[in-house]
Amino acid sequence: MELNEIKKVLEDNLNKSLSNGRKRNIVFWYDDAGEFAAEVDELVLKGARILKLNGRNSFQVKYILEHKDTSSNYLIYAPFSRPAARENYLLDIQKYSIDFSADKATVLMRQLNVTDDSLRASFRRYLKFFNNKERYKAFKAYSLTTCTEDTLDIAVLSVLCKLPYPGLEEVLMALLAEYAAGRTAIYDNIEKFGDSAALWKLIRKYYGYELEQKDLGTLGLFLLVSGLSFSLRRELPKQWEPFVSPRKNDAVVFLSRFMGGASTVEAYRRLSRMVQEKLKLQDYLKQWELDSYRECDLFSLFDEAIIQDILGNLLAGVGQFNNYIEIILERRNKHWFKVYENEYNAAYWACVLLDEWQTHKDSIKEYPPHDFFVKYAEDYCRIDTAYRKFVYYTDRAARHEWFDGIREMVENTYVNGYLNNLSIKWSGSVESLQEHWELGSLPNQWGFFRQQVRSHLKKGERVFVIVSDALRFEAAGELARHLNSERRVSAELNTMQGVLPSCTSLGMACLLPHRHIEISGDYSVSVDGVSSESLENRNKILSQQVEKSIAVRYKDLMDLKWDEFRKLVRGKDLIYIYHNSIDARGDHYPTESEVFDAVEEALVQLGSLVTRLVNNVAATNIYIVADHGFIYQRKSLAEYDKTIGDSDDNDYVSRRFILTGQDKQLDGTLTFSMEYLLGAGNAFKCITPRGANRFPVKGGGANYVHGGPLPQEIVVPLIHIKNERGRSAKNVQKVTVTLTSISRKITNAVTYLEFFQTEKLSDKMRPSRLKLYLVDRDGNRISNENIIIADSQSDDPVERKFREKFVLKNMKYDKSQKYYLIMEDEEEQVEKIYDRIPFTVDLAFSGDDFGF
């Protein structure tokens, strides 16, 4: 209470109406500790005088009041305690006077509307804290609805931690964060302006901390070991047992908030790493089985051990691929997954590749070319995807050394096993074509415009064609799945037989509208008499067939403002957009090792381009196609990977093909006539190495190649994207997750709830990611958090079930009140609440509530 407020209260007492025969008002104020002595010296009261006792002037004061001035109102102030009645010479006057008490604790309580006199001693402890306007203002802003000794202590601690609202959990997070960062400012302020003994009393009361060491390092260890005891499927080491709290539920809930908070996550990770070193956890993990800590996520060492254990088992030939995949998928909702995401993903794709190879290695046979083509597109291409993903993630893994052995194993499996086997069997299959490059009734790349685009133009529909250089079929499949997860488009993936040789010049030419394609003596390619090499010439070729058409480069398009782009395409019926990220890097020796990075970037770029076309220019028909695919292996080529080609200066020689006008028979090669594309009577022939071999060509860059007839090179993607203007938006939605537990009553502090993903993942059903926790009716969290990632593609309902463990705080629960299970959609930006399900809680114990 400020002096002005004291003055107002005193004046109200001194100037109030007289009763019971009084002729004036006299107020006695005994200030036990003399806290206001200096203020009283400056105090001026309206309608009253002030007399100050000093312990020796009682008779003088008595004389003034009874003889010298018997009519004025008086404040009698004494900077000491009220004397005993026998020693109080003013007792007779006091009996008909007014008592006033204004010790600073009482004043504070009155100002803060605290009426419980038993808290006066508690407020006295914090006089130094309140003797600061900013701290007082922050405390008052909390607007405590009830005040107890605990809520007072917690509020003071919260102010010293500069928290926006009071809470013991938040105080501990702030203190532990500061400790983990090697600082002590907050704790020093608690000792200086607060009460550290009150802090440790609260920690003992609410977290069961009974250890003699009152330091934050030991507290962090205590909380983490208590949390670990909940999830570890084995006994703790004996020396850790003293650090297990009798209230470990509260430790679990606290840690769940600490590690899950966006503003506290880094602090938690620093603390966790410090504690795991103190515990020497690394030494114990060498002796423990993976299944014993499979569900543990408090320490990063668990994740490191799990990943290395899986990789070790793969190297040892323990082929439990589905089990390892299940473990990795389970870890996705654990705390440290994001830190080790590249490592987990690399291990995951290693398992997928080895599993796919184990499944298909005996099924790769010399099928008829058409059947082989379909078999590759439906099954075998997944091995190419797995290899691409594995290389991509191992390149990004921070712990490269973990993958030294498995990298070699995957490389040998992919190159010496899969690629070698597939390429030999495929070469034998297409040899049956007897030089005629046509795989049955498959749609083909050189018929793309005629077979796909022309019908739209005849119906007056505008068409966008995105030609992505070297977009391999398996990568296009990933793109199509992503596009189908968007709300506004429907993407259908099909295949086309690619042109041979599978090179850029021919692939780009045959995708254009044309009557005939020619290869000149210098091996340049022209379409209807116009060279197809430059963008300018491609515009000429397009305009010959479709008057209102345009060709544009992706990179030029992205430099335009969208209103400029709208003007560019306005009135156009056919728009070709040329995208080149993959071939641009893969075809150059210094950057060919980045080709899988380029694929990932291309998928993002193409997805973004489609979204912009739909949103900004109302594109309704979009095709994404490629000129060719590619072969890539990280492993260096050996001499036996090369096929000696007999060529001369008149031939066009590339690593994967030779174009020649002569009849040649070369060992280890396949020969195909170019009549299929250039017309009957044309003398050009395409000679390719059998299998995945390369022709020796000077210079680097032999790992990334295309031009040959392997499925990776000539199974060309054809994605047709339809913008259905709202119809598909209604169809594309997230899978539904429902609570299937029948009872809505919780009778145990550790309870399990069951959930079900009602639909399997599909083109029109997207994954859901939900955060689950329990709250009281005021929204205060009373449990740990759980994460559900609902992305199962299984038809088996059993594989779409989730069983989650909820740990409730030790506190008082009112079985007549409702508590709520909150299901929160983490991906939503505005309305996050997915579902709010009422429960009753009826536990056999009661604890203590903070009171906030």
PyMOL commands that set and color helices and strands:
alter all, ss='L'
color gray80, all
select helices_A, chain A and resi 3-14+37-41+58-68+85-87+91-94+104-111+117-125+127-130+133-141+149-160+168-180+185-193+196-207+216-231+238-243+248-260+265-279+281-285+290-292+300-315+321-331+335-337+341-360+369-396+400-431+445-458+473-484+504-511+535-545+554-559+562-569+582-586+589-617+639-641+675-678+711-714+727-731+797-800
alter helices_A, ss='H'
color red, helices_A
select strands_A, chain A and resi 26-30+49-52+74-78+98-100+463-468+489-497+517-519+525-527+530-531+549-553+574-579+621-625+631-632+652-653+658-660+669-673+685-689+704-705+715-723+733-734+737-739+745-746+750-757+765-766+768-775+786-790+801-807+819-825+833-841
alter strands_A, ss='S'
color yellow, strands_A
deselect
rebuild
show_as cartoon
